[in-house]
Amino acid sequence: MRSSAAEPNRFLRCFAWFTAAATLLLICSGGMVTSKGVGLAVPDWPTTFGYNMFFFPVSKWVGGIFFEHTHRLIASVIGFLTIILALWLARSKAPGWVKTLGWGSLGAVVLQGILGGLRVTLLKDQIGIFHACLAQAFLGLLVLIALALSPVWQRLRFTAAVLPRSLAVLSIVITSLIYGQLALGATMRHQHRDLSITDFPLAYGQFIPATDPATIARINQARDAQALSDVSPAQIWLQMAHRFLALVIALTIAAFALLVRRNAQAAPALLRRLSSLWLGLVLAQIGLGAWTIWSNKAADIATAHVALGAITFATAIVITAVVLRLRYLAEMRTPSEQTTPLAEVAAS
């Protein structure tokens, strides 16, 4: 029978995961707002057409107003949940660094709310980009908090794994690349409503599109015939960078999964499963990216692409945290506590 003292930790852990899941819903909501181009459907903030947002009549939730207003409501709920989480962590027996993350997440959600409001009042795309990037970082914080409260985190203490340093370095690099990819995606969504490149895997019929003035003029003439907004060379190269980085991320995740399997005796089953999941997620994400282009950026497909990107980043946070913790625990052990086979694997 579990002791009653353990129950608050279990409830706190569930609450942390719930807050992270709700944040993923918020990111999906923001992705839908951007994909539909209705970010300014409600022109005022923090009110909604002069109403307190919590008392805005449901009968007026129509068209783009529905997506923008519900995004604000979900964001408000996330704010309240984060306040509760930070205070709960502060009064719990969680490690000090986890409590610090709790206060950090509270600061992040406050800043996030301010940025969302400024995006509406100042009409600056740059604020929207930073708003989207901060949302992903905030999700990563919550996932890390929830992971640190989980039984899996504690059971890693009893894992006699000695992982090679290359795994830790590679996981950090890939996580950084994924975050950069999310930032590129946010920049594309906020700077240009339509697709900058309308075909895939080619780009205007070429592997590397020409962007000289004459070619851009022909491209924009064809886009005008399809009622699409004009593009600039910078916007085309931004999407090309997004495509190229997706390929780099897929290859590096495949390399990570292969490295985990080459060190199968040292890597715990959890890490092997997570690496396989990671590879599957990034392949699915590339598929959704292609589908987004083939569907001419259909809002539901584009939003699913945003959501899966957030899940892939959250998985990266979990994997990196697990690898770093295993290496830290291994370094804390005395040489006699490390088994010879595992040490040999790490040395290889």
C-alpha positions in Angstrom: 0.0 0.0 0.0 1.3 3.5 -0.9 1.9 5.9 2.0 -0.3 8.9 2.1 2.8 11.1 2.0 3.5 9.9 -1.5 0.0 11.0 -2.8 0.7 14.8 -3.0 3.8 14.0 -5.2 1.6 11.9 -7.5 -1.1 14.5 -7.8 1.6 17.2 -8.4 3.1 15.1 -11.1 -0.3 14.6 -12.8 -1.0 18.3 -12.5 2.3 19.1 -14.1 1.7 16.8 -17.1 -1.9 18.1 -17.4 -0.5 21.7 -17.6 2.0 20.6 -20.3 -0.8 18.9 -22.3 -2.9 22.0 -22.0 0.0 24.1 -23.2 0.2 21.8 -26.3 -3.4 22.6 -26.9 -2.7 26.3 -26.6 0.1 25.9 -29.2 -2.3 24.2 -31.5 -4.8 27.0 -31.0 -2.2 29.6 -31.8 -1.2 27.6 -34.9 -4.8 27.6 -36.0 -5.1 31.3 -35.5 -2.0 31.9 -37.6 -2.8 29.4 -40.3 -6.2 31.0 -40.7 -4.8 34.5 -40.6 -7.2 35.7 -37.9 -4.7 36.9 -35.3 -6.3 40.4 -35.5 -9.9 39.3 -35.6 -10.2 40.8 -32.1 -8.6 44.2 -32.4 -8.3 45.1 -28.7 -6.5 43.7 -25.7 -6.9 42.7 -22.9 -10.6 43.2 -23.6 -12.5 41.6 -26.4 -14.5 44.2 -28.4 -14.7 46.2 -25.1 -15.9 43.2 -23.0 -14.1 41.5 -20.2 -12.8 38.5 -22.2 -14.5 36.1 -19.8 -17.9 37.6 -20.3 -17.8 38.1 -24.1 -21.1 36.8 -25.3 -20.9 33.3 -26.9 -23.3 34.4 -29.6 -20.5 36.6 -30.9 -18.0 33.8 -31.2 -18.2 33.6 -35.0 -15.7 33.3 -37.8 -12.2 34.3 -37.0 -13.3 35.8 -33.7 -14.0 32.3 -32.4 -10.4 31.1 -33.0 -8.7 34.3 -31.6 -11.0 34.6 -28.6 -10.7 30.9 -27.6 -6.9 31.2 -27.9 -7.0 34.0 -25.4 -9.3 32.0 -23.0 -7.0 28.9 -23.2 -4.0 31.2 -22.6 -5.7 32.6 -19.5 -6.4 29.1 -18.2 -2.7 28.1 -18.8 -1.7 31.2 -16.8 -3.8 30.2 -13.8 -2.6 26.6 -14.0 1.0 27.8 -14.0 0.5 30.0 -11.0 -0.9 26.9 -9.1 2.0 24.8 -10.3 4.7 27.2 -9.2 3.1 27.7 -5.8 2.5 23.9 -5.4 6.1 23.2 -6.3 7.4 25.8 -3.9 5.5 24.1 -1.0 6.5 20.6 -2.1 9.5 18.4 -1.4 10.7 18.7 -5.0 14.4 19.5 -5.5 15.4 23.1 -5.5 16.2 23.2 -9.2 12.7 22.0 -10.0 11.2 24.7 -7.8 13.4 27.2 -9.7 12.0 25.9 -13.0 8.5 26.4 -11.6 9.1 30.0 -10.9 10.8 30.3 -14.3 7.7 28.9 -16.0 5.6 31.4 -14.2 7.8 34.3 -15.4 7.6 32.8 -18.9 3.8 32.6 -19.0 3.5 36.2 -17.7 5.9 37.4 -20.5 4.0 35.3 -23.0 0.7 37.0 -22.1 2.3 40.4 -22.4 3.8 39.5 -25.8 0.4 38.2 -27.0 -1.2 41.5 -26.1 1.6 43.6 -27.7 1.3 41.6 -30.9 -2.3 42.8 -31.1 -1.8 46.4 -30.0 1.5 47.2 -31.8 0.8 45.1 -35.0 4.4 43.8 -35.1 5.2 40.5 -36.8 8.5 40.2 -34.9 6.6 40.1 -31.6 4.4 37.3 -32.9 7.6 35.3 -33.9 9.1 35.7 -30.4 5.6 34.9 -28.9 5.6 31.6 -30.8 9.2 30.7 -29.9 8.6 31.5 -26.2 5.6 29.2 -26.3 7.8 26.3 -27.3 10.4 27.1 -24.6 7.6 27.3 -22.0 6.3 23.8 -23.1 9.8 22.5 -22.7 10.0 23.9 -19.2 6.8 22.2 -18.2 7.8 18.9 -19.7 11.1 19.0 -17.8 9.3 19.7 -14.6 6.8 16.9 -15.1 9.6 14.5 -16.0 11.6 15.4 -12.9 8.6 14.6 -10.8 8.0 11.2 -12.4 8.9 7.8 -11.1 11.0 7.3 -14.3 13.3 10.1 -13.2 13.8 8.4 -9.8 14.3 5.0 -11.3 17.2 6.2 -13.4 19.2 6.2 -10.1 19.2 2.4 -10.3 20.2 2.2 -13.9 23.9 1.2 -14.2 24.3 2.9 -17.6 27.5 4.6 -18.7 26.7 6.4 -21.9 29.2 7.8 -24.3 29.7 11.6 -24.2 28.8 11.7 -27.9 25.2 10.8 -27.1 24.9 13.8 -24.7 26.5 16.2 -27.2 24.4 14.9 -30.1 21.1 15.1 -28.1 21.9 18.7 -27.1 22.8 19.7 -30.7 19.6 18.1 -32.1 17.4 19.7 -29.5 18.9 23.1 -30.5 18.4 22.4 -34.2 14.7 21.5 -33.6 14.2 24.7 -31.6 15.8 26.7 -34.5 13.5 24.9 -36.9 10.5 25.9 -34.8 11.7 29.5 -34.9 12.1 29.3 -38.7 8.6 27.9 -39.0 7.2 30.7 -36.8 9.0 33.3 -38.9 7.4 31.8 -42.1 3.9 31.8 -40.6 4.1 35.3 -39.3 5.8 37.0 -42.2 3.9 35.5 -45.0 0.4 34.1 -44.9 0.6 32.1 -48.2 3.2 29.5 -49.1 6.4 31.0 -50.4 7.0 27.8 -52.4 4.0 26.0 -53.7 5.5 22.6 -54.8 7.4 19.8 -53.0 9.9 18.1 -53.1 11.0 20.6 -55.9 10.9 24.3 -55.5 9.3 26.0 -58.5 10.3 22.9 -60.5 14.0 23.0 -59.4 16.0 21.6 -56.5 17.5 25.0 -55.9 15.2 27.7 -57.2 16.5 30.8 -59.0 15.7 34.0 -57.3 17.0 36.6 -59.7 14.7 39.6 -60.4 13.4 38.2 -63.7 12.6 34.8 -62.2 10.9 36.4 -59.1 8.8 38.6 -61.5 7.6 35.5 -63.4 6.9 33.6 -60.1 4.8 36.5 -58.8 2.9 36.8 -62.1 2.0 33.1 -61.8 1.1 33.6 -58.1 -1.1 36.6 -59.0 -3.1 34.3 -61.3 -3.7 32.0 -58.4 -4.7 34.9 -56.0 -1.6 34.3 -53.9 0.5 37.1 -52.4 3.8 38.0 -53.9 7.0 36.6 -52.6 10.5 38.0 -52.2 13.8 36.1 -52.6 14.3 36.2 -48.8 11.0 34.5 -48.2 11.8 31.7 -50.7 15.2 31.2 -49.1 13.6 31.1 -45.7 11.4 28.2 -46.7 14.4 26.5 -48.4 16.3 26.8 -45.1 13.3 25.3 -43.3 13.4 22.3 -45.7 17.1 21.8 -45.5 17.2 22.0 -41.7 14.4 19.4 -41.6 16.6 17.0 -43.6 19.6 17.7 -41.2 17.4 17.0 -38.2 16.1 13.8 -39.6 19.6 12.6 -40.4 21.0 13.5 -37.0 18.1 11.9 -35.1 18.7 8.7 -37.2 22.4 8.9 -36.2 21.4 9.3 -32.6 19.1 6.2 -32.8 21.8 4.2 -34.4 24.3 5.3 -31.7 21.9 4.2 -29.0 21.6 0.8 -30.6 25.4 0.5 -31.0 25.5 1.0 -27.2 22.6 -1.2 -26.5 24.2 -2.8 -23.5 24.7 0.5 -21.8 21.6 2.3 -23.0 18.5 1.5 -20.9 15.3 0.2 -22.7 13.7 3.6 -22.0 16.3 5.4 -24.1 16.0 2.9 -26.9 12.3 3.3 -27.0 12.5 7.1 -26.9 15.0 7.2 -29.7 12.8 5.1 -31.9 9.8 7.3 -31.1 11.9 10.4 -31.9 12.8 9.1 -35.3 9.2 8.2 -36.0 8.0 11.6 -35.0 10.5 13.5 -37.2 9.6 11.3 -40.3 5.9 11.9 -39.6 6.7 15.6 -39.3 8.4 15.7 -42.7 5.3 14.0 -44.1 3.0 16.6 -42.6 5.2 19.4 -43.9 4.9 18.0 -47.4 1.2 17.5 -46.9 0.9 21.2 -45.8 2.4 22.3 -49.1 0.4 19.8 -51.2 -2.8 21.0 -49.5 -1.9 24.7 -50.1 -1.5 25.2 -46.4 -4.8 23.9 -45.3 -5.4 25.2 -41.7 -6.0 21.8 -40.1 -2.9 20.2 -41.8 -0.7 23.2 -41.0 -1.8 23.1 -37.4 -1.1 19.4 -37.1 2.4 20.2 -38.4 2.8 22.8 -35.7 1.5 20.4 -33.0 3.8 17.6 -34.1 6.7 19.9 -34.1 6.0 20.8 -30.5 5.7 17.2 -29.6 9.0 16.4 -31.3 10.7 19.2 -29.4 9.2 18.0 -26.1 10.5 14.5 -26.9 14.0 16.1 -27.5 13.8 17.7 -24.1 13.0 14.4 -22.4 15.7 12.5 -24.2 18.4 15.1 -23.5 17.4 15.3 -19.9 17.5 11.5 -19.5 20.9 11.2 -21.2 22.4 14.0 -19.1 21.0 12.6 -15.9 22.4 9.1 -16.7 25.8 10.6 -17.4 25.7 12.7 -14.2 24.7 9.7 -12.1 27.5 7.6 -13.7 30.1 10.3 -12.9 28.9 10.4 -9.3 29.5 6.6 -8.8 32.8 5.3 -7.6 34.8 3.2 -10.1 33.9 0.0 -8.1 30.2 0.7 -8.6 30.6 0.7 -12.4 30.5 -2.7 -14.0 33.4 -3.5 -16.3 31.2 -4.3 -19.4 29.4 -0.9 -19.2 32.7 0.9 -18.7 34.1 -0.8 -21.8 31.0 0.2 -23.8 31.3 3.8 -22.7 35.0 3.8 -23.6 34.2 2.5 -27.1 
